[in-house]
Amino acid sequence: MNGQPKKTVYLNYKSVYGIETVDEINIENFNNRKEFRNEINRLCREYRMTGQDVYTSSRSTKEWREKE
């Protein structure tokens, strides 16, 4: 991805306990934007099959950022 800013998409889940970030995907790990979007969609489907209604976000939770 020449000349493009770093892009990370976070998968968040909202429950009665609040919002939780469950995964992150970085565009730098893919050959092109289409592969990146396909992986985001695949992961969202898998999380939803487990009962977690995840959504994509450009922000992670504070706990996710502090875990590293």
C-alpha positions as a Markdown table, in Angstrom:
| # | Residue | x | y | z |
|---|---|---|---|---|
| 1 | Met | 0.0 | 0.0 | 0.0 |
| 2 | Asn | 2.3 | 2.7 | -1.2 |
| 3 | Gly | 1.6 | 6.2 | 0.0 |
| 4 | Gln | -1.5 | 5.3 | 2.0 |
| 5 | Pro | -1.8 | 6.0 | 5.7 |
| 6 | Lys | -1.8 | 3.1 | 8.1 |
| 7 | Lys | -5.3 | 1.8 | 8.5 |
| 8 | Thr | -6.5 | -0.5 | 11.3 |
| 9 | Val | -10.0 | -1.6 | 11.7 |
| 10 | Tyr | -11.2 | -2.9 | 15.1 |
| 11 | Leu | -14.0 | -5.3 | 15.7 |
| 12 | Asn | -16.0 | -4.2 | 18.7 |
| 13 | Tyr | -18.8 | -5.9 | 20.6 |
| 14 | Lys | -21.4 | -4.2 | 22.8 |
| 15 | Ser | -23.0 | -6.1 | 25.7 |
| 16 | Val | -24.7 | -5.3 | 28.9 |
| 17 | Tyr | -21.1 | -4.9 | 30.4 |
| 18 | Gly | -20.1 | -2.3 | 27.9 |
| 19 | Ile | -18.0 | -2.2 | 24.7 |
| 20 | Glu | -15.2 | -4.7 | 24.2 |
| 21 | Thr | -12.7 | -4.9 | 21.3 |
| 22 | Val | -12.3 | -8.5 | 20.2 |
| 23 | Asp | -10.0 | -8.2 | 17.2 |
| 24 | Glu | -8.1 | -5.8 | 15.0 |
| 25 | Ile | -7.1 | -6.0 | 11.3 |
| 26 | Asn | -4.4 | -3.9 | 9.7 |
| 27 | Ile | -4.4 | -3.2 | 6.0 |
| 28 | Glu | -0.6 | -3.5 | 5.8 |
| 29 | Asn | -1.1 | -7.3 | 6.2 |
| 30 | Phe | -2.9 | -7.6 | 2.9 |
| 31 | Asn | -2.0 | -7.2 | -0.8 |
| 32 | Asn | -4.9 | -4.9 | -1.6 |
| 33 | Arg | -8.0 | -3.2 | -0.2 |
| 34 | Lys | -10.3 | -5.9 | -1.6 |
| 35 | Glu | -8.5 | -8.7 | 0.4 |
| 36 | Phe | -8.6 | -6.5 | 3.4 |
| 37 | Arg | -12.4 | -5.9 | 3.2 |
| 38 | Asn | -13.0 | -9.6 | 2.5 |
| 39 | Glu | -11.1 | -10.6 | 5.7 |
| 40 | Ile | -13.1 | -8.0 | 7.7 |
| 41 | Asn | -16.3 | -9.4 | 6.4 |
| 42 | Arg | -15.2 | -13.0 | 7.0 |
| 43 | Leu | -14.2 | -12.3 | 10.6 |
| 44 | Cys | -17.5 | -10.4 | 11.3 |
| 45 | Arg | -19.5 | -13.4 | 10.0 |
| 46 | Glu | -17.5 | -15.8 | 12.2 |
| 47 | Tyr | -18.0 | -13.7 | 15.3 |
| 48 | Arg | -21.7 | -13.4 | 14.6 |
| 49 | Met | -22.0 | -17.2 | 14.3 |
| 50 | Thr | -20.8 | -17.4 | 17.9 |
| 51 | Gly | -23.5 | -15.0 | 19.0 |
| 52 | Gln | -21.3 | -11.8 | 19.2 |
| 53 | Asp | -22.9 | -9.1 | 17.1 |
| 54 | Val | -19.6 | -7.3 | 16.3 |
| 55 | Tyr | -19.3 | -4.1 | 14.4 |
| 56 | Thr | -16.3 | -2.4 | 12.8 |
| 57 | Ser | -14.8 | 0.7 | 14.2 |
| 58 | Ser | -11.8 | 2.9 | 13.7 |
| 59 | Arg | -11.3 | 3.0 | 17.5 |
| 60 | Ser | -10.5 | 0.4 | 20.0 |
| 61 | Thr | -11.4 | 0.3 | 23.6 |
| 62 | Lys | -9.0 | 1.7 | 26.2 |
| 63 | Glu | -8.5 | -1.8 | 27.6 |
| 64 | Trp | -7.4 | -3.1 | 24.2 |
| 65 | Arg | -4.9 | -0.3 | 23.7 |
| 66 | Glu | -3.4 | -0.8 | 27.2 |
| 67 | Lys | -3.0 | -4.6 | 26.9 |
| 68 | Glu | 0.0 | -4.3 | 24.7 |
